[in-house]
Amino acid sequence: MSKSVIIIGCGIAGPVLAMLLKHKGFDPVIYERHTEIQSAGLILGVSPQTLKVLNILGLAEGAIALGHQVQQLVTRSQLTQEILGSRDVSPISQKLGWPMVLVVKRTLYCQYLYDSAVGRGIPVYFGKKVVGVDESGDRVSAVFEDGTSAEGDLLVGCDGLHSAVRNALFGKEDPRYMGLVQIGGFSPTPESLRNDSKPTGFQIYGDGAHFIGMPVSDTEMVWATTLPSPNEAKEDWQRRSPEETRDMINGLPVSRWENGVEEVIRGTTFITRYGLYDRPVLDTWHKGRSVLVGDAAHPTSPHMGQGANQALEDCYHLVRLLCKSPNLHTSDRLTSSDIETALTQYEHLRIDIVKKTVALAAEEGNRRVISGRKACEERDEMLRNGGGSNPERLKLQMELIQGPFVGESEI
Ligand SMILES: Cc1cc2nc3c(=O)[nH]c(=O)nc-3n(C[C@H](O)[C@H](O)[C@H](O)COP(=O)(O)OP(=O)(O)OC[C@H]3O[C@@H](n4cnc5c(N)ncnc54)[C@H](O)[C@@H]3O)c2cc1C
């Protein structure tokens, strides 16, 4: 008999978790609410922590080929136009053996992970929206909106920000709107911002607005501006119509900014607007035979570039700990005691670091929209003196980039 794992959600965490489980002899099945892989969203910043996990599956090189490696990050002040900081990330990439900043279009990345999972024989069922979770005896079931259900030894909610699994386990609670929206898109890279020998990402801090631009290829870039907004905006990440695009662009404070920004914004070919949300990080992520992974457990604002990276660290540790189960090789199924031990260890290992990351991302978001000349000058001064990075923050960033293991993978 097999050790069956029901995975809810085929975004980023779902297919990777399924492949790691399959790699170790488990029997995963994925259920996704949409009818196909979504073509939505902008980019994900893939860091060495993710590439280390993908490498276990032989997928790191393929991911690198999909993306564009950024080698330099430049920070500028919109108030004074001065460069507040510039960082060459190549030495860190060389030291870690993986690109430090890899910019990948989310749609391509999702499709790649999905195709890889299917290629390894993992069943993926679309149009399966989970509405509940039932546990009875030594089995757990996902209950779908269409009236069907699926049963297994373990159920993992990889179902993102609005996780239905989380709501079923711990009660319904809405995501927390952070009072910020981002508007972003893809544009041809203006000549003035091309740097083929050293692909450069840049961000500009202004009064009440922030702009970030990253190359996604030699000729195309992704951009996003963060703005305060009392009105909530959905985070559906969908492409907007040409009329909406024109209206959004015209209304943006950054559409008149110097240093190539105006040109980038005018050239936009795809635009989306999304509110930023997180949720309090819960003190436990599991109940019985069900557990949360990725955004379902710890959605974060995107300012630390850690959402998708942390999700894969979760996957690594969850599978590693399940593989250590004392009864794994003597029992046909995952036993309740093995599950309880693995899930408890998993959340103990992950909760503290994830809490710090989510808090730092929120802090960075607030810094991006500081308004008023004096406050902005103080913020710029802090960035000029090393990015306002206190030792704890730097230590955490280095710890995160190292990923879930140093040296050989344990799975
Ligand atoms: C469409 C989309 C676009 C995004 N674009 C960006 C971006 O441009 N930049 C960025 O930094 N972050 C983006 N994010 C967020 C980012 O992908 C996540 O922070 C990160 O990848 C964590 O991955 P995850 O697998 O935990 O969650 P997600 O990648 O969000 O995947 C969750 C999956 O679960 C599915 N799902 C949800 N509810 C149910 C249900 N009830 N039943 C079954 N399936 C369900 C969803 O359809 C989705 O496929 C986007 C998320 C989505 C959903």
The ligand as a Tripos MOL2 file, in Angstrom:
@<TRIPOS>MOLECULE
LIG
   53    58     1     0     0
SMALL
NO_CHARGES

@<TRIPOS>ATOM
      1 C1         -1.9010   34.1370  -10.0510 C.3       1 LIG1
      2 C2         -0.8140   34.5380   -9.0820 C.ar      1 LIG1
      3 C3          0.1680   35.4300   -9.4990 C.ar      1 LIG1
      4 C4          1.1780   35.8320   -8.6260 C.ar      1 LIG1
      5 N1          2.1110   36.7150   -9.0720 N.ar      1 LIG1
      6 C5          3.1200   37.0800   -8.2630 C.ar      1 LIG1
      7 C6          4.1260   37.9920   -8.7060 C.ar      1 LIG1
      8 O1          4.1140   38.4940   -9.8340 O.2       1 LIG1
      9 N2          5.1240   38.3300   -7.8470 N.ar      1 LIG1
     10 C7          5.1800   37.8130   -6.5710 C.ar      1 LIG1
     11 O2          6.1170   38.1390   -5.8240 O.2       1 LIG1
     12 N3          4.2490   36.9420   -6.1260 N.ar      1 LIG1
     13 C8          3.2320   36.5620   -6.9320 C.ar      1 LIG1
     14 N4          2.2700   35.6950   -6.4720 N.ar      1 LIG1
     15 C9          2.4230   35.1350   -5.1260 C.3       1 LIG1
     16 C10         3.5000   34.0520   -5.1480 C.3       1 LIG1
     17 O3          3.2970   33.1680   -6.2110 O.3       1 LIG1
     18 C11         3.4770   33.3060   -3.8240 C.3       1 LIG1
     19 O4          3.8000   34.2150   -2.7950 O.3       1 LIG1
     20 C12         4.5060   32.2370   -3.6950 C.3       1 LIG1
     21 O5          4.8010   31.6900   -4.9170 O.3       1 LIG1
     22 C13         4.0910   31.1390   -2.7010 C.3       1 LIG1
     23 O6          3.6370   30.0170   -3.4260 O.3       1 LIG1
     24 P1          2.4320   29.0900   -2.9880 P.3       1 LIG1
     25 O7          2.5330   27.8800   -3.8230 O.co2     1 LIG1
     26 O8          2.3900   28.9710   -1.5150 O.co2     1 LIG1
     27 O9          1.1310   29.8940   -3.3740 O.3       1 LIG1
     28 P2          0.5860   30.2770   -4.8380 P.3       1 LIG1
     29 O10         1.6980   30.4110   -5.7940 O.co2     1 LIG1
     30 O11        -0.3000   31.4430   -4.6270 O.co2     1 LIG1
     31 O12        -0.2870   29.0070   -5.2840 O.3       1 LIG1
     32 C14        -1.5030   28.6660   -4.6500 C.3       1 LIG1
     33 C15        -2.2830   27.7650   -5.5940 C.3       1 LIG1
     34 O13        -3.3920   27.2210   -4.8970 O.3       1 LIG1
     35 C16        -4.5520   27.3130   -5.6990 C.3       1 LIG1
     36 N5         -5.7320   27.3570   -4.8220 N.ar      1 LIG1
     37 C17        -6.1420   28.3910   -4.0510 C.ar      1 LIG1
     38 N6         -7.2570   28.0590   -3.3810 N.ar      1 LIG1
     39 C18        -7.5660   26.7970   -3.7300 C.ar      1 LIG1
     40 C19        -8.6190   25.9130   -3.3640 C.ar      1 LIG1
     41 N7         -9.5820   26.2760   -2.5130 N.pl3     1 LIG1
     42 N8         -8.6380   24.6650   -3.9020 N.ar      1 LIG1
     43 C20        -7.6640   24.2730   -4.7720 C.ar      1 LIG1
     44 N9         -6.6510   25.0890   -5.1740 N.ar      1 LIG1
     45 C21        -6.5900   26.3350   -4.6450 C.ar      1 LIG1
     46 C22        -4.3350   28.6060   -6.4810 C.3       1 LIG1
     47 O14        -5.1350   28.6790   -7.6380 O.3       1 LIG1
     48 C23        -2.8500   28.5230   -6.7870 C.3       1 LIG1
     49 O15        -2.5890   27.8210   -7.9660 O.3       1 LIG1
     50 C24         1.2190   35.2970   -7.3070 C.ar      1 LIG1
     51 C25         0.2480   34.3850   -6.8740 C.ar      1 LIG1
     52 C26        -0.7640   34.0050   -7.7480 C.ar      1 LIG1
     53 C27        -1.8180   33.0090   -7.2840 C.3       1 LIG1
@<TRIPOS>BOND
     1     1     2 1
     2     2     3 ar
     3     2    52 ar
     4     3     4 ar
     5     4     5 ar
     6     4    50 ar
     7     5     6 ar
     8     6     7 ar
     9     6    13 1
    10     7     8 2
    11     7     9 ar
    12     9    10 ar
    13    10    11 2
    14    10    12 ar
    15    12    13 ar
    16    13    14 ar
    17    14    15 1
    18    14    50 ar
    19    15    16 1
    20    16    17 1
    21    16    18 1
    22    18    19 1
    23    18    20 1
    24    20    21 1
    25    20    22 1
    26    22    23 1
    27    23    24 1
    28    24    25 2
    29    24    26 1
    30    24    27 1
    31    27    28 1
    32    28    29 2
    33    28    30 1
    34    28    31 1
    35    31    32 1
    36    32    33 1
    37    33    34 1
    38    33    48 1
    39    34    35 1
    40    35    36 1
    41    35    46 1
    42    36    37 ar
    43    36    45 ar
    44    37    38 ar
    45    38    39 ar
    46    39    40 ar
    47    39    45 ar
    48    40    41 1
    49    40    42 ar
    50    42    43 ar
    51    43    44 ar
    52    44    45 ar
    53    46    47 1
    54    46    48 1
    55    48    49 1
    56    50    51 ar
    57    51    52 ar
    58    52    53 1
@<TRIPOS>SUBSTRUCTURE
     1 LIG1         1 GROUP 0 **** ****
